[in-house]
Amino acid sequence: MFNGKFQRNLKKMNTNKYLPNLTPLRGIAALLTVLFHVDIVLSVFGGQLVDAKVSSILNRMYLMVDFFFVLSGFILCYVYSKNFVGVVKVQAFKKFTIARFARVYPLHLFSLLLTTLFLFLLHQWGAKVSPILDARNSVYSFITNLFLLHSMNLHQWFTFTHASWSISTEWWMYMLFPFLVGPFMKLSKAGRFVILALCIAGYLVIGYVLVPLVQVPDASFRRVVPFSLNVAYQFGFLRCLFGFVIGMMVYTGYKQDWCKQLFSSGYTFLVLVAGLALCLHFAALDVVTVLFFPCILLAAAYGNQKLNTILASKPLQRLGDWSFSIYLIHQPFLYQAVALMANPDKTGIAIPKMTMLVSWSACVIFVVFILFISYLSYRFIEVPARNFINGKWGKQKAHVASV
């Protein structure tokens, strides 16, 4: 994520050129994740944004998290790989860890506390809270959330801010990343092909072996699509690992100008996006769908005049800047909306019939509200906290290039 103020700082710290095209992609993925969660909530009350009998496109938007993982692997290599090509030095690892902590933890902590507050107030109010939201929230799970351990096979369901499961897995991937850089940068073409093949095999293991093993509080909670990659609080780290490593492979390709003439064509980018949409629409195997992500990422990184102009537009850049807030902050407020809709006896508000029009109207209102809240969160929580932590312990100004 970038903005103009921090671009100059990035250039001073890294000789790599600025890649503004990647920022909007993260924002779009975050927004699609919100639509996925809104659609789930609406379905509880008889509504829907897209008829699942007509298209599976929204039902498969959980895969946007896998795009985040691929993007993270690429960007971390792009920004930090030069620091870890040789022996991983203590000072370099410390600065990297502080920078990543400053990037993800303040907002994670804020969303955790906000979710806890909202749930506490709902219980004090005597409202009915869906067990889907509250089945595994406890002092123990609060502690695991504090230490970003909550998606490391310690629970049988999501806890507190459900979306933060991916932050938990990414954090531990960050800790592994510096030790992967050196070996990965030395890989031959054959070695990179083998690693990619192993990642694809890993995805297949998730879909065909691990998904049936996912534990849930009871049978009514089991919503995992068979043969999918939709594992999170259990086995989510493996899902993160494979996507992250693929992102690192994309970086080596970008650095060596793999198929640059082909991928820098705007037509190629459009064909890839269309292919991704068709895979989502027809519910293709997740492993097939996910393989579009590294190709789209590479095409966007190369860019071309028309694509660069579109992705550099201010609205899309701002959407990318706010993407982390959009991803984490929407859930606490969505929980509140669910509670209000589920307790008409206390609110006195009758729920209208959830037609397609009503569903989309509610969704648009919610998205506009979340965009505003995310702007505030980004400006008054994310950036100040990042600057403070990096300035005090990392001895550098926070830059917004890192995902």
N, C-alpha and C positions, 0 to 999 in steps of 0.2 A: 504494500500500500504506500502511495506516495502523495505528497503535496508539494507545491512550489517552494515553500519555506525550507523543507528538509532536503530537497533535491541537491542543493549546493553542498550541504553537509555530506551527503552520500558521495558526491564526486570527489570530495577531499579525502574520504576514507577508502574509496575503492576506485581503481582505474577502469572498471567495467562501465560501459555506457548505461545510461538510464533506460529501463524497459517499461515505459508507461502502459504498453498494451496489456500487460498481465494484470494490472490493478482492477480494471472493470470486470474481468472474468471472475475474479473472486467475489466481487459484489453481486454479480448475476447469480452465481452459485449459491450465495447466502440467501438471496431473495427467493430463489426456487426452493430452498430448504424450508423457508417460512411458509410458502404455499403448500408444501407437503404436509407440514404440521397443522396448518389451518384446515386443510381438507380432512385430516384425520379427526379433528375436533368436530367439524361440521357433520361428519358421518355419524357421530354418536347421537346427534340430534336430528337425524334424518335428512341432512343436507349434503351437498357435494358440489365441488367446483367443476369436475369433469366426470361424466358417467363412465365408470370403470368398465362397463360392457362395451363402450364405444372406443375407449382409449385407456391404456395403462400408463400413460405418460406421467401423471402425477403420482401414481402408486410407486413408481420407480425412482422418485426424486431423492430417496435416501442415498443414492449413488453420488450425489453432489459432494458428500463427505469424502468420497474416494478421489474426487477431483482436487479437493483441498490437500489431500495427502501427496498426490503427484506434484502439485504446484509447490508444496513446501519443500519437497526433495530438490526440485529444480532451483528454487530461489535460494535456499540455504547453500547449495553448491555455488551458485552464482555470486553470492555475497561473501561467503566465509571460506570457500575451499582453499584459497591461497594461504590461509592461516594454519591449515592442517595437512598440507601435502607431505611434509616430512614427519618427524617425531612430534607427537602431540605434547606441547609444552604446557606446564601448569598455568602460567600466566595467560596464555592464549585461551586455554579451556575455561579459566575463570572469567575472563572478559566475555566470552561467548555465552557462558551460562547466565551471567548477570543480564546480558542483553536479551536472551530468550525469556528469562524470568520477568524482566521488565515489560516484555511484549505481551505475555499471556496471563501472568498471575493477577495483576491488579483487577482486571475486568472479570476474571474467573472468580476471584474473591467477592467482588461486588455482586455479581449475579447470584452466587451462592447465598450471600447474606440477604439479598433481596428476596430470593425464593423462600428462604427460611422465614423471613418476616411475613411474607404474604401467607404462607401456610399456617403460621402461628396465629395470625389475625383471623383467618378463616375458621380455625378450630375454636378460637375464643368466641367467635360470632355464633358458633354452633352450626355452621354450614356443613352440608354434606360434601365431602371431598372425595373425588373418584379414587378408588384404590390404584388405578393405573398411574396416577400422579404421586400417590403417597404410600404405596405398599411396602417400600423398603427404606423409607426415611427414618433415621434413628440417630442417636448420639454417635454410634459406631460409624455409620455411613457419612455423617457430617465430618468426622475426623479423617476418614479416607478421602473425602472430597478436598479437605484442607491440604492434604499432602499429595493430591493428584494421583491417588492410588485406586480410585473408585472404578476404573475400567480394567483392572488387572486381575480379573477372575476372583474377586473377593465378594461379589454380590450375585444374587439371582434375579435382579431386576434393576432398572434405572433408578438413580437416586437424585433428589433435589433438581438442579437444572439438568434435565436429561441430555441436552445437546453437549454438555461439557464432557461427555464420555470421550469424545475425540480429542479434547484438550489434554485429558489424562494420558492417552496413548501417545500423542505427539510429544508431550514433555519428555517421556522416557525415550522416545526416538531421538529427540534432540541430544540427550545424554550419550546416545550411541553414535550419533552422526560423526563427531570429530575423528573417531577411530576407524570409520569406514572410508573416509576421504582418500587417504594415502593408497590403500589397496585398490580402490575403485579407479583412481586416476591412472593406475599402472596396468589396467586390464587391456588385453588385446581385443580386437574385434570379435574373435571367437569367444573370448572370456565374457564380453558384454552380452553376446547372444546367449550364452549358457545362463548367465544371471537372469536375463529377461525370461528365458524359458522356465527357470526355477520359480520366478514370481508368478507366472501364469499357472504353473503346476500348483503353487501355493494357494492361488485363488480357487482352483478346482478342489483342493483339499478342504478349504473353508466351506464351499458350497455343498459338497457331497459327503463330507465326513463330520465336520464340526457343527454345521447348522443343526442337524438332528440332536446334537448333544447339549444345545443351549438350554439352560435351566430357567424356568419361570415360576412365579408364585403358585399358579394353578393353571389348569388347561385353558381357561378363558382368556389368559394373557398371551397365548401363543399366536403371534401374528407374523412370524418369520416366514417369508416366502421360500418354499423348497428350492434347493439348488441355487440360492441367492448368496450374495456377500453380506447380507444384512445382519452381521454380528456386531456387538458393541461392548456391553459391560463384561461379556465373556468372549475371549478370543479376538477382541477388537484390536489388540496390539499387533497381531499377525496381519490383520487387514491394513493397518497403518504401515507396517513394515514393508509390505509388498508394494503399496502405492508409492511410498517414499523412495524406495530403491528404484522404482521405474522412473520417478522424477529425476533422480541422480543420473540415470542412464540418458534421459532426454537432455540433460545439461551437457554431458560429454558429446552428444550428437550436435547440439547447438554450437558448442565450442569448435567443432570440427566441420561445421557447415554441411551436415548431412542433408542431402537432397534439397539444398536451399532454393534452387530455382523452382522446383516443384512446389514446396511448401510455402514459399513466399508469394504464391499466386493467390489473389483474392478468391478466385474460383475454387481453389483447393480448400480454402477455409470454409466457404459456403457448403461445399460437398460434404466436408467432415461434420459440420454442424447439422446438416440435413440427415446424414447417416446416423448421428447420435440420436436425433429426434425420432427417427424411424425405429431404432432399437428400443428406445423408451416406450414408444407408442405400441409396438407389437410385443413388448415384454420379452425381448431376446434374452438369452442367458447373460447374467451380469458380467461375466468375464469377457464376453464379446463387447458389451457396451463400454466397459471401463477402458478397453484398448483404444477407444476413440480419444480419450482424454490426453494422453501424451502427444498424439498427432495434432490435436487442436492447440495444445500448449506450444508445440514447436512452431506451428504455422503463425500463431499470434506473436511469438517471440521474434521471428524473422520479420513479419509485418510486410506491408506494402503501402503505397501512398494513400489509397482510399481507406484501407482498414485502419491505418494509423490515424487518419483524420477522424474517423468515427469513434474509435476507442479513446482518443485523446480529448473528446468532448468533456466539458466540465461536469455535466450531470453524471456521466458514467465514471469519471475519475472520483467524484465525491461518493458515489455509491460504493466504489472499491475502498475508499478511505474508511467508510463506516461499516464495512462488511463484518468485521469481528464483533462489533457491537450488535449489528443486526442478528448475527448468528446466536449470540449468547443472551441478549437482553429480551428477545421476543418471547422466550418461553415463560419467564415469570409473569408477564402480563397476559399471556395466553392462558395460563393457569387461572388467573383471576377471572378472565372472561368465561372460562368453563364453569367456575364455581358460581358466578352470577347467573348463568344460563341454567344451571342444575338446581338452583334454589329459588324458584319463583315464589314460593311461600314466604320467603324472607324479603325478597326484593320488591315483590308486588308487580313484577314485570312479566307479562305473559310472552312466551316465546312464539313468534309468528311461524307459520308453516314455512319450512326451509325449502322454498323453491330455488331453482337455479339462480334466478335474479336476486332473491334475498341473500343467498349464499355468497354470490359475488360482491354484492353491495357491502355485506359485513366484512368480507375479506379486504376489499379496497380500503374501507375505513380503517381497519386494523393495520394494514400495511403502511398507510400514510402516517398513522400515529406512531408506529414503530420506527419509521424513517426519521421522524422528528426526535423521538427519544434517543435514537442511535446517534444522531448528530450531537445531541447534548452530551451523551456518554463519551463519544469520541473526543469532543472538545474539552470537557471538564473532568474526565476520569482517565481515559486511555493515555492521551498525549502528556498531560501534566505528570501522571504517575510514572510514565516511561522516562520522561526527562529527569524527574527527581532521582529515580533509582539509578539510571545510567550516569547521571551527573555526580551523584554522591559516591557510588561504589564502582561504577564502570569507567569513570573518568572520561566520559565522552557524551556528547549530545545524542539523544535518541534519534535515530533515523527511521523513516517509515517505509523503508524498502523491504524490510523483513516481514514475512507473513506471520 
